[in-house]
Amino acid sequence: MAQILNPALREAIVARIRFYRELGLTEFYRRPVDPSLAILAQTSSTELGAPEPALSLSKGLASETWDTTNPDNRRGHSTEPPHPIPSAPSAERVGDQFANHPEFHSNVEETATIPSRKPIPAPASAFEIIPSADRAAALQAIRDDLGDCTRCALHKGRNKIVFADGSPTARLMFVGEGPGADEDAQGLPFVGRAGQLLNNMINAMGLKREEVYIANVVKCRPPGNRTPEPEEANTCTPFLFRQIDVVRPEVLVALGATAATYLLGARQPLAGLRGRVHTFRGAKLIVTYHPAYLLRDPRQKKEAWADLQIAMRELGLKSPVRS
């Protein structure tokens, strides 16, 4: 009979897995089991008078990729006797022990829906820079490769794929989260109210919209303008990264937390990412607020302008003189 997990422990494990999923970490590998933990589990089962649980302590969540019997793959391998049995294993250790338990999978649907991380193309090297005259054709090749995309569930509710807009030779590129209703209808990024504000931000930098390049983390509108799921974003970002490699902007501006998360590869508070220069695929990366957020909280426009001034400084731009 399968051993039933304590409800509080199960909730803790689910919360931990959900946290990792939100970070885009979806592949888990089992570390070798402490022999003392195996003895403890067997002892506890005997004392309770219950049969041993249907759980193999020698196999992990990805045993086909990590052979725990191979000495080269066993961290902390030692021929010394096991340490004394602890009085009680921590919740994290117990959670790791039962992560592959049938009872856990049969009662928690979250683990069955965790997506696989998609391969991310490596940055283009200096020897692979596409000549300016060929970049429009190279971007069209990416668009043709994308095709009438059905790679994730977002295609079911979309009207049009929103690929990008702007100059293939832009020095400045903006990356947002995903299309909204107006963008889904027109097939162009940032054409609604948030797009109008973005145009004003670009003009304030002394540039025109057609001089920059604009794209999103996902190219299909999420239902109800919700935040893209990790599976959806990880499916779409390889195309975005290829676009960045073709355009080769000097400066990238991540508009909002979602864009910052998938460009930097980690979820962090926006406040901790703003006000400094990051690097991504050969470009300087600046993080600021999404225009839609600025529409909801106009008080933050001053902060966003300070971020754009960092980008201007990196590009050698000066604020236009107002007449």
Wavefront OBJ file of the C-alpha trace (Angstrom):
o trace
v 0.000 0.000 0.000
v 1.324 3.434 -0.918
v 2.368 5.618 1.975
v 0.182 8.741 2.336
v 1.978 12.028 2.775
v 1.082 14.369 5.592
v -1.193 17.131 4.121
v 1.042 19.909 5.453
v 4.125 18.273 3.948
v 2.362 17.760 0.620
v 1.365 21.438 0.504
v 4.959 22.460 1.278
v 6.281 20.288 -1.556
v 3.713 21.644 -4.003
v 4.531 25.236 -3.019
v 8.234 24.579 -3.556
v 7.690 23.021 -6.981
v 5.350 25.854 -8.002
v 8.047 28.349 -6.959
v 10.643 26.575 -9.106
v 8.169 26.432 -11.992
v 7.630 30.191 -11.874
v 11.397 30.617 -12.170
v 11.384 28.420 -15.280
v 13.202 25.553 -13.492
v 11.370 22.463 -14.628
v 13.846 19.551 -14.680
v 14.642 17.956 -11.340
v 17.469 15.552 -10.572
v 17.651 13.256 -7.573
v 20.635 13.489 -5.304
v 21.948 10.236 -3.757
v 19.961 9.059 -0.742
v 21.637 9.160 2.641
v 21.775 5.499 3.849
v 20.669 6.639 7.296
v 17.484 8.076 5.778
v 16.709 4.739 4.130
v 17.192 2.946 7.457
v 14.973 5.498 9.178
v 12.193 5.043 6.623
v 12.366 1.245 6.996
v 12.430 1.463 10.793
v 9.429 3.813 10.906
v 7.463 1.513 8.632
v 8.227 -1.538 10.792
v 7.293 0.255 14.014
v 3.941 1.249 12.559
v 3.235 -2.331 11.518
v 2.639 -1.227 7.938
v 4.145 -2.760 4.799
v 7.019 -0.944 3.155
v 5.907 1.855 0.855
v 5.986 1.319 -2.875
v 8.987 3.572 -3.265
v 12.429 2.832 -4.602
v 14.950 4.902 -2.698
v 17.627 4.127 -5.275
v 15.882 5.881 -8.179
v 15.308 9.592 -8.645
v 13.107 11.828 -10.737
v 15.524 11.527 -13.651
v 17.265 8.210 -13.070
v 17.674 7.713 -16.813
v 20.030 10.722 -16.864
v 21.762 10.166 -13.539
v 22.857 6.659 -12.631
v 23.256 6.778 -8.874
v 25.268 3.543 -8.952
v 27.990 5.229 -10.988
v 30.671 6.546 -8.590
v 31.344 9.470 -10.933
v 27.773 10.695 -10.529
v 27.473 10.380 -6.760
v 28.203 13.606 -4.913
v 29.926 13.155 -1.592
v 30.634 9.426 -2.311
v 32.418 7.820 0.606
v 33.236 4.328 1.867
v 32.840 5.427 5.475
v 29.971 3.996 7.532
v 26.775 6.028 7.497
v 26.329 8.796 10.046
v 24.127 8.158 13.078
v 20.437 8.277 12.344
v 19.071 11.786 12.967
v 16.150 12.189 15.332
v 13.915 13.520 12.553
v 14.612 14.366 8.896
v 13.917 17.917 7.744
v 10.865 18.700 5.632
v 13.116 19.393 2.646
v 14.811 15.991 2.900
v 11.494 14.189 3.290
v 10.079 16.142 0.362
v 13.039 15.019 -1.762
v 12.513 11.417 -0.616
v 8.870 11.247 -1.650
v 8.933 13.450 -4.756
v 8.586 10.340 -6.942
v 6.004 8.626 -4.712
v 2.797 7.414 -6.515
v 0.576 8.965 -3.839
v 2.182 12.357 -4.422
v 1.590 12.244 -8.187
v -1.932 10.905 -7.916
v -3.097 13.670 -5.588
v -1.193 16.727 -6.855
v -1.959 17.789 -10.404
v 0.604 20.602 -10.359
v 3.535 18.222 -10.855
v 2.010 16.712 -13.982
v 1.766 20.061 -15.729
v 5.265 21.391 -15.116
v 6.623 22.205 -18.604
v 9.953 21.245 -20.093
v 12.492 23.969 -20.660
v 13.075 24.590 -24.340
v 16.640 24.772 -25.708
v 17.947 28.321 -25.885
v 20.128 29.153 -28.891
v 23.618 30.350 -28.063
v 24.455 34.008 -28.696
v 25.812 34.790 -32.123
v 29.565 35.272 -32.112
v 31.347 38.278 -33.544
v 32.043 36.214 -36.652
v 28.310 35.626 -37.243
v 27.222 39.253 -37.381
v 24.776 39.632 -40.241
v 25.461 42.597 -42.537
v 22.966 45.426 -42.149
v 21.674 44.967 -45.691
v 20.778 41.325 -44.976
v 19.090 41.720 -41.580
v 15.562 42.291 -42.912
v 15.793 39.039 -44.885
v 17.229 37.226 -41.849
v 14.326 38.403 -39.683
v 11.872 37.297 -42.365
v 13.512 33.862 -42.303
v 12.825 33.676 -38.554
v 9.228 34.710 -39.185
v 8.901 32.008 -41.846
v 10.344 29.453 -39.434
v 7.785 30.520 -36.826
v 5.030 29.935 -39.402
v 1.440 29.521 -38.226
v 2.764 28.529 -34.829
v 0.962 25.900 -32.726
v 3.898 25.107 -30.427
v 2.054 26.083 -27.238
v -1.532 26.517 -26.077
v -1.600 30.269 -26.732
v -2.293 29.687 -30.432
v -5.804 28.449 -29.602
v -7.113 31.896 -28.692
v -5.053 34.231 -30.838
v -6.196 36.238 -33.821
v -2.800 37.202 -35.246
v 0.810 36.396 -34.426
v 2.603 39.540 -33.274
v 6.172 39.119 -34.495
v 7.832 42.537 -34.140
v 7.971 46.061 -35.517
v 10.705 48.542 -36.345
v 14.127 48.808 -37.902
v 16.228 45.660 -38.497
v 19.349 47.764 -37.884
v 18.130 49.507 -34.725
v 20.619 50.497 -32.049
v 17.834 50.334 -29.451
v 15.394 47.458 -28.900
v 12.413 47.220 -26.546
v 11.079 43.884 -25.265
v 7.642 43.667 -23.655
v 5.594 40.836 -22.168
v 3.038 39.898 -24.824
v 0.323 41.217 -27.131
v -2.892 42.739 -25.834
v -6.262 42.970 -27.552
v -5.249 45.782 -29.931
v -2.004 44.059 -30.828
v -3.768 40.750 -31.390
v -6.177 42.472 -33.786
v -3.531 44.345 -35.776
v -0.598 41.936 -35.611
v 1.802 44.652 -34.373
v 3.329 45.159 -30.904
v 2.433 48.121 -28.694
v -0.340 49.762 -30.716
v -2.881 50.249 -27.919
v -2.822 52.788 -25.067
v 0.405 51.325 -23.702
v 1.850 51.563 -27.197
v 0.961 55.236 -27.428
v 2.790 55.859 -24.165
v 5.793 53.867 -25.432
v 5.840 56.031 -28.570
v 5.957 59.121 -26.338
v 8.818 57.602 -24.357
v 10.736 56.909 -27.578
v 10.116 60.444 -28.819
v 11.321 61.862 -25.502
v 14.610 60.059 -26.114
v 14.989 61.924 -29.390
v 14.098 58.922 -31.553
v 11.210 57.805 -33.717
v 9.374 54.498 -33.433
v 10.588 53.382 -36.867
v 14.201 53.821 -35.671
v 13.911 51.235 -32.873
v 12.941 47.554 -32.821
v 10.052 46.300 -30.673
v 9.172 42.705 -29.764
v 7.657 40.650 -26.928
v 8.491 37.594 -24.850
v 5.488 35.761 -26.386
v 4.004 36.424 -29.807
v 0.407 35.357 -29.102
v -1.986 37.069 -26.719
v -2.447 35.246 -23.400
v -6.124 34.859 -22.421
v -7.336 37.890 -20.519
v -3.885 39.490 -20.849
v -2.591 37.234 -18.077
v 1.134 36.709 -17.505
v 2.551 34.043 -19.853
v 3.108 30.640 -18.274
v 6.741 29.418 -18.130
v 6.012 26.752 -20.758
v 4.624 29.390 -23.125
v 7.478 31.820 -22.588
v 10.167 29.147 -22.834
v 8.621 27.988 -26.108
v 8.629 31.460 -27.636
v 11.822 33.067 -26.320
v 14.192 31.143 -28.635
v 12.621 33.080 -31.532
v 13.053 36.334 -29.608
v 16.707 35.541 -28.942
v 17.263 34.870 -32.643
v 15.707 38.245 -33.422
v 18.074 39.920 -30.958
v 21.050 38.151 -32.551
v 20.056 39.421 -35.996
v 19.315 43.031 -35.008
v 22.331 43.221 -32.679
v 21.072 46.278 -30.755
v 23.542 48.186 -28.646
v 20.943 48.604 -25.902
v 17.991 46.418 -24.894
v 15.210 47.802 -22.697
v 13.170 45.201 -20.796
v 9.679 46.573 -20.220
v 8.362 45.056 -17.007
v 9.083 42.079 -14.779
v 8.214 39.338 -17.296
v 10.616 40.652 -19.933
v 13.347 41.098 -17.308
v 12.807 37.577 -15.967
v 13.195 35.819 -19.305
v 16.038 37.993 -20.554
v 18.073 37.744 -17.359
v 17.058 34.141 -16.653
v 15.981 34.716 -13.036
v 13.024 36.216 -11.198
v 14.003 39.181 -9.060
v 12.165 42.224 -7.721
v 12.048 44.934 -10.375
v 13.386 47.489 -7.914
v 16.595 45.498 -7.588
v 17.104 45.329 -11.362
v 16.445 48.965 -12.220
v 19.014 51.741 -12.127
v 21.945 49.714 -13.458
v 23.269 48.212 -16.662
v 23.068 44.468 -17.277
v 24.381 42.548 -20.277
v 22.554 40.131 -22.552
v 23.753 38.533 -25.788
v 26.251 41.281 -26.462
v 23.896 44.181 -25.654
v 23.574 46.506 -22.667
v 20.307 45.666 -20.893
v 18.244 48.247 -19.007
v 15.182 47.272 -16.950
v 12.225 49.616 -16.478
v 8.475 49.598 -15.920
v 6.025 48.369 -18.541
v 4.013 51.222 -20.130
v 0.767 49.513 -19.075
v 1.924 49.743 -15.448
v 2.753 53.419 -15.924
v -0.802 54.010 -17.147
v -2.085 52.501 -13.899
v 0.415 54.390 -11.730
v 1.562 57.596 -13.489
v 3.655 58.513 -10.437
v 6.278 56.031 -11.651
v 6.842 57.840 -14.961
v 9.641 59.848 -13.393
v 11.396 56.622 -12.389
v 10.928 55.165 -15.867
v 12.400 58.305 -17.424
v 15.475 57.912 -15.194
v 15.876 54.364 -16.587
v 15.562 55.610 -20.170
v 18.215 58.218 -19.485
v 20.595 55.379 -18.623
v 19.854 53.859 -22.027
v 20.384 57.243 -23.670
v 23.727 57.619 -21.954
v 24.829 54.202 -23.239
v 23.762 55.225 -26.761
v 25.356 58.664 -26.562
v 21.987 60.403 -26.973
v 21.028 63.769 -25.547
v 17.518 64.846 -24.632
v 15.939 66.856 -27.465
v 15.557 70.577 -26.878
v 11.927 71.543 -26.443
v 10.815 74.464 -28.565
l 1 2 3 4 5 6 7 8 9 10 11 12 13 14 15 16 17 18 19 20 21 22 23 24 25 26 27 28 29 30 31 32 33 34 35 36 37 38 39 40 41 42 43 44 45 46 47 48 49 50 51 52 53 54 55 56 57 58 59 60 61 62 63 64 65 66 67 68 69 70 71 72 73 74 75 76 77 78 79 80 81 82 83 84 85 86 87 88 89 90 91 92 93 94 95 96 97 98 99 100 101 102 103 104 105 106 107 108 109 110 111 112 113 114 115 116 117 118 119 120 121 122 123 124 125 126 127 128 129 130 131 132 133 134 135 136 137 138 139 140 141 142 143 144 145 146 147 148 149 150 151 152 153 154 155 156 157 158 159 160 161 162 163 164 165 166 167 168 169 170 171 172 173 174 175 176 177 178 179 180 181 182 183 184 185 186 187 188 189 190 191 192 193 194 195 196 197 198 199 200 201 202 203 204 205 206 207 208 209 210 211 212 213 214 215 216 217 218 219 220 221 222 223 224 225 226 227 228 229 230 231 232 233 234 235 236 237 238 239 240 241 242 243 244 245 246 247 248 249 250 251 252 253 254 255 256 257 258 259 260 261 262 263 264 265 266 267 268 269 270 271 272 273 274 275 276 277 278 279 280 281 282 283 284 285 286 287 288 289 290 291 292 293 294 295 296 297 298 299 300 301 302 303 304 305 306 307 308 309 310 311 312 313 314 315 316 317 318 319 320 321 322 323
